[in-house]
Amino acid sequence: MTTLYVAGKNGSNGSDSLRGKTGPKDRLGIEIARRRPAFSTRKEVTTLSASPRVLIVDESSETRQVLREVLQSRGMQILEAQRADEGLALARCEHPDLIVVDLELENGAPQQVSASFAATSHDQHTPLILIGTARVRRTAPPGGAFLQKPYHYAPLIRKIEQLLADAA
């Protein structure tokens, strides 16, 4: 865990106010200050490079919320998308460590959504978990998994952790 100090507002002029103890000097003789806010506001965050990033693509805000809360409590960073096109854009731009996709998205045919995410997953060497019903059953992508609906969160969480561990 890394502790970040968040700068607060100075009541007198509204500008950001930081104060701190002076530290060592750089090679030009300028003091390097260790800055802290005028009041103690602390926020604990996980170091970005240490925590795996998981992209969740599901039109259900409840499903995304449950997965976000559980996975964040386990030290993962979460990226979310409600639609397939948003999810594909995030996957291509952010390069998550794992992608979870509900194939029954409102704006996409399951086979097309599956093929698009499988191609992106393959190109980026990213594990992919596809979730769908028996009628849209796809074979598990290489290095990934298919989870049939209805499903429980616990097996999904275990599968996410397993695939992340295998990819590390």
C-alpha positions in Angstrom: 0.0 0.0 0.0 1.1 3.5 -0.8 0.0 6.5 1.2 -1.0 9.5 -0.8 -1.3 12.9 0.7 -4.1 14.9 -0.9 -3.6 18.7 -1.0 -6.4 20.7 0.6 -7.8 24.1 0.0 -6.5 27.1 2.0 -9.5 28.9 3.5 -8.1 32.4 2.9 -7.6 32.4 -0.9 -8.9 29.1 -2.2 -5.4 28.1 -3.6 -3.9 24.7 -3.0 -1.8 24.9 0.1 1.0 22.5 0.8 3.6 22.7 3.5 6.4 20.4 4.4 9.8 19.8 5.7 12.7 20.5 3.5 14.7 17.6 2.5 18.0 17.0 0.7 19.2 19.2 -2.1 19.3 18.2 -5.7 22.5 18.5 -7.7 21.8 22.2 -8.5 21.5 23.0 -4.8 17.7 23.4 -4.8 16.0 21.9 -1.8 13.7 18.9 -2.4 10.7 19.2 -0.2 8.6 16.4 1.1 5.2 17.9 0.8 2.2 17.4 2.9 -1.1 19.2 3.0 -2.0 22.0 5.4 -4.4 19.6 7.1 -4.1 15.9 7.4 -6.0 14.2 4.6 -4.7 10.7 3.9 -5.9 8.2 1.3 -4.6 4.7 1.1 -4.3 3.3 -2.4 -2.7 0.3 -3.9 0.4 0.8 -6.0 -0.7 0.7 -9.7 2.0 -1.6 -10.9 1.3 -4.1 -8.1 -2.4 -4.6 -8.6 -3.9 -6.5 -11.5 -6.5 -4.6 -13.6 -9.7 -6.4 -14.5 -12.1 -5.1 -17.2 -15.8 -6.0 -16.5 -18.2 -5.7 -19.4 -21.8 -6.2 -18.3 -24.9 -4.2 -18.9 -26.1 -4.9 -15.3 -24.9 -2.2 -13.0 -25.6 -4.5 -10.0 -23.3 -7.2 -11.4 -20.6 -4.6 -12.1 -21.0 -3.2 -8.6 -20.7 -6.5 -6.8 -17.7 -7.6 -8.8 -16.1 -4.2 -8.3 -16.5 -4.2 -4.6 -15.3 -7.8 -4.1 -12.3 -7.5 -6.5 -11.2 -4.2 -5.2 -11.3 -5.6 -1.7 -8.8 -8.2 -3.0 -6.5 -5.6 -4.3 -7.5 -5.4 -7.9 -8.2 -2.3 -10.0 -11.5 -2.4 -11.9 -12.3 -1.0 -15.3 -16.0 -1.1 -16.3 -18.1 -0.9 -19.4 -21.8 -1.3 -19.9 -21.7 -1.9 -23.7 -19.5 -4.1 -25.9 -18.1 -1.3 -27.9 -17.1 0.6 -24.8 -15.5 -2.6 -23.4 -13.5 -3.2 -26.6 -12.3 0.4 -26.6 -11.2 0.1 -23.0 -9.5 -3.3 -23.6 -7.5 -1.9 -26.6 -6.6 1.3 -24.8 -6.0 0.2 -21.2 -4.6 -3.4 -21.7 -6.2 -4.9 -18.6 -4.7 -8.1 -17.1 -8.1 -10.0 -17.4 -11.4 -9.3 -19.2 -14.8 -10.5 -18.0 -17.6 -10.3 -20.6 -21.3 -11.0 -20.3 -22.2 -12.2 -23.8 -25.8 -11.2 -23.5 -25.3 -7.5 -24.0 -28.2 -5.5 -25.3 -26.4 -4.0 -28.2 -24.5 -7.0 -29.6 -25.0 -10.4 -31.0 -23.4 -13.0 -28.6 -21.3 -14.6 -31.3 -20.0 -11.2 -32.6 -19.2 -10.0 -29.0 -17.4 -13.2 -28.3 -15.4 -13.1 -31.5 -14.4 -9.5 -31.0 -13.3 -9.9 -27.4 -11.5 -13.2 -28.2 -9.5 -11.5 -30.9 -8.6 -8.6 -28.6 -7.7 -11.0 -25.8 -5.6 -13.1 -28.1 -3.7 -10.1 -29.5 -2.9 -8.8 -26.1 -2.3 -12.2 -24.4 -5.0 -11.3 -21.9 -7.1 -14.0 -20.2 -10.8 -13.8 -21.1 -13.9 -15.0 -19.1 -17.0 -15.3 -21.2 -20.4 -15.5 -19.4 -23.5 -16.7 -21.3 -26.4 -19.2 -21.5 -26.3 -22.6 -23.1 -27.8 -21.2 -26.3 -24.8 -18.9 -26.8 -22.3 -21.4 -25.4 -18.9 -20.8 -26.8 -15.8 -22.8 -26.2 -13.5 -21.3 -23.7 -10.9 -19.1 -25.3 -7.2 -20.2 -24.9 -6.1 -19.2 -21.5 -9.6 -18.2 -20.5 -12.9 -19.7 -19.4 -16.6 -19.9 -20.2 -19.1 -19.6 -17.3 -22.7 -20.6 -17.9 -25.6 -18.6 -16.7 -27.0 -18.7 -14.1 -23.8 -18.5 -12.1 -22.8 -17.7 -8.6 -20.2 -15.0 -7.8 -17.9 -17.2 -5.7 -16.9 -19.5 -8.6 -16.4 -16.5 -10.9 -14.2 -14.8 -8.3 -12.1 -18.0 -7.9 -11.8 -18.3 -11.7 -10.6 -14.6 -11.9 -8.0 -15.2 -9.2 -6.9 -18.4 -10.8 -6.4 -17.0 -14.3 -4.6 -13.9 -12.9 -2.3 -16.2 -10.9 -1.7 -18.4 -14.0 -0.9 -15.4 -16.1 1.6 -13.9 -13.6 
